[in-house]
Amino acid sequence: MDPRARHTALVDEILAHEYRYYVLDDPAVSDAAFAPRETVVAPGTRVTWTNTGPRNAHTVTADDGAFDSGAIGIGGTWTWTAPPRPAVLTYHCRFHPGMVGTVIVSALTLTQTGHVTAGSVSRLTGTVPGHPGEPVVIEAPLTGGWRVLAKARTDAADAFSATLPLARVVRLRARAAGQVSSVLVARVYTRVTVRREAGWVLARARPAVPGATAVLQRLDLGTYRWRGVARARLDGRSRARVRMPGAGVFRVAVLPHRGVDGGVSAALRAGG
């Protein structure tokens, strides 16, 4: 591929890239307890405990002796890989026996497909191995428990799917055949539209997220990376006006705000 064609292909690939955010939800160890006390993971998942307590070292020790972290100092971490088959593993701290926790290794899966903007419908899929025709419920946490938001049933291949309208980021789990899935953080992204007006970029976010930060980014054609060049706050109508610093390829990224993930606009070219 000649350099000009390669350059064009790289720019097109970058312009199609989605601006995403991720959440790490591993257990923490304070000086009082393991949090969360119960963790559900898929087989083979790497789980990391972090000692966030201010004073004491702790251990993560299986009640049946299957694993033992040794002493985890303040700010330290320990990583363990879940077994390849479903299991329920209880553990404790050898230094503080009242500190206990549970890891549930579940073959029941739940995933989110596609890129979901706030207010649209998310498609959720999963499997319950060995259980065709099994009822499945999809739940979200409430104070003191979980509320059912959707229901499904597995097909002959043990797979299920369901749709759920989402307005903001939410934690979900599936429950079926006496099992629960690991918690899925269902992502919901802001829809960002832009237009050019003289030397300015006018951005609008939907649903309205007044107060969120809008970052004007320019594509660095030397490194093929987006770099922030200006920023503004969305006003009460969820709009922002940002001056463009000369020619280039630009887009606007709206950062996460009040339970809704950020989003990124389509790219626009200015000048040159």
N, C-alpha and C positions, 0 to 999 in steps of 0.2 A: 504494500500500500504506500503510495507516495505521501510525503509529509503533509501536503495540503489536505488530502483526503483523510489522513489519520487525525489531523487536527479537528476537522469538521466532525468526524465520528465521535471523538472524545467529548467535544462540546455538546453534541446532541445527547450523548449518554448522560452527561452531568445534568443537563436541563431536565431530563426525565426522572432524575433521582428524587425520591421522596424524603422529606425532612422528618425523621422519626426520633422518638424518645423512648428510653427503656427504663424499667424499674428492677432493681435487685432486691429480692425479698428473702434473704437468708436469715436464720435465727441469730439472736444476739444473747449474750450472757451478761447480765448485770450482777450486782452484789446481792440481789434479792431473789432472782428467778431467771429461768430460761424464757425468752419471748420470741416468737409465740411458744406456748407450752406444747402445742401439738403442731407438727409440720407434716404436710402430705406432699410426696414427691413421686415422680415416675421412676421406674427401674433404671438404674445406671446414672441417676442424677448426681452431680457433685454438689454437696451441701457444705457451706462454710459457716462455722460459728465464730463470732467476734466477741471478745471480752470488753464490754463497754463500761464495766464497773470502775469506780474511782480508787478502790483500795485493795481488793483481793485477787489472788490467782484462783482459777477454777479448772475443773476437768469436765470432759464429756465422756462418760464411762457407761457402756452398755450393761444393763442389769445381768445379762447372760454371759458377759465377758467377751462378746464378739468384737468390740472395739474399745479403745481407751486413748484419749487425746494426750494424756500426760498433762502437766500443769500448763495452762494458758495464762500468760501474764497479762497485766493491764494493757489494753490496746492490741493484744495478740490475736491471732486467728488459728483455726484448725479446720482442715478440709477433709471430708470423708465421702466416699462414693457408695451410693445405695446399691444393694444387691440386685441381681438381674431378675429376680422374681418377687411377686407381692409378699409383703411381710409387715408385721407390726413390731417395732423395736422400741423398748422403753430404756431410758438412760437416767443417770443421775450425776451429781458432782461428788467425787470422793471426799472432798474437803468439807462439803456442806450437804449432808444427806437429804435435807429437806428440799433441796433444789432438784426437781425431776422434770422430765420431758418425754415426749413420744415422737417417733418418726414413723409415719405410715407410708409404706411403699405400695402404690396402687397402680394396677394395669389399666384402670379406667382413665381415659384421656378426654380432654376438652381443649379445643383450639378455636381461634377466631380467624376467619378467612377474609381476605380483602382489606382495603383501606377504607375505614369508616369515618365519615364526617359527622359532626354533631347533628342530631335530629334525623339521621337516616337509619336504615335497618342493618344490623350486623348479622352475618350468618355464622352460626356456631356449629362445629362438627366434632365428632369424637367416636370412640369405640369402647365396647364392653366385651372384651375377649371371652368367647365361649358362651355368650348369652344372646342368641338371636331372639327377636320378639320381646325383648325386655323393656319395660317402662323406664324412662329416664326423666329425672327432673333437674332443672338448672336453677340454681339458687344464688342469691346475693345476701351478704351479711347485714343484719340489723342488730340493734342493741339487744344483747341477750340471746341471739339466735340467728337463723337463716330464713329468708322468705323465698318461696318458689316464684320464679318469674316466667318460666317456660317449661313445657313438657314435650317429650319426644318418645319414640320407640325404635329400638334397633331393628335393622333389616336382617336378611339372611346371612349377610357378611359381618354381622355384629356391629355395624356402623349406624350412627344416628346423626341427624341434623335438626337445627331449629333456628328460627329467626327471632330477633329481639331488637326493638327500637332503643337506641341509646342516645342520651343527651350529654353524658359526661363519662369520664373514666370510671369504671366500676370493677370490683372484684367479683368473680363468679366461680362457682364450682358445679360439677355434675355429681349426681348421686343415683346409683342403680345397683341392683343385685347385692345389697349390703355393703357396697364400696362407695368411696368418695374419691373424686379426682383431686389432683393438686390444684391450688387456686390459680385461676387465669386472671391476669389484669387485662381487661378488655379495653383496648385503646380507642379513643375518640378524638378525631383531629378537627381543627378549625379550618373552615373553607376561607381561603384568602383570595380576593380578586384585586387586580391593580389596573390602573390606566395612567397614561402619561399626559401631563398638562404643562406645556412650555418646559421649563427646566425642573419640574417637580414630578414625583410619583405619588399618586393618590391611592391609598390602600383601604380596603374594607374587609372586615372579618365577620363571618357568620358561623354560629350564632353570635350575638353581640357579646363581646367580652371587654367592656370599657375598662380602661386602666391597664390592659395588657401591653407589653412592649412589642413594638414592631421594629424589626431590624432590616434596613436596606443593605443588601449584599451584592457585591460585584464579583463576577467570575474572573479569577486571575488566570489569564490565558497562558501564563508561563508554567503554573503548577496544576492547573485545572481544579482549583479549589475555590469555594465560595468564601469571601472575606467581608466581614461587616464594615460598612463605611459610614453609616449614620443610623440614628435610631430616634424613635418618638413614641409617645404614649397614645394609645387609642382613646379618642374622646368619648363623650356620652353616647354618641351614635355609632360607636365602634369603628371610627374612621381615623386615619392618620395621613399627614401630608409631610413628605420628606423630600428635601432637595437632592437632585442627582448631581454628583460631582464629576461632570464631564461625560465623555462617551464611554460605552462599554455594554456588557450584558449584565442585566440586573434582575433581582427578584426581591420579594419581601417575605421575611420569615416572622411569624407571630409566635412569641414564646408561650409556654404553658401558663395558664392562669385560671384559678378558681375551678379546678377539677376538669378542665378541658385541655387536652394536649395541644401543643402548637401546631401550626400548619405553614405551608409554604405556597406562594403564588406561582403561577406560570412565569416563565422568564420573558423579559422584554429587552429589546435592543435599542440603544440610543446613540445617535451620531455615528461616526466612522463606519 
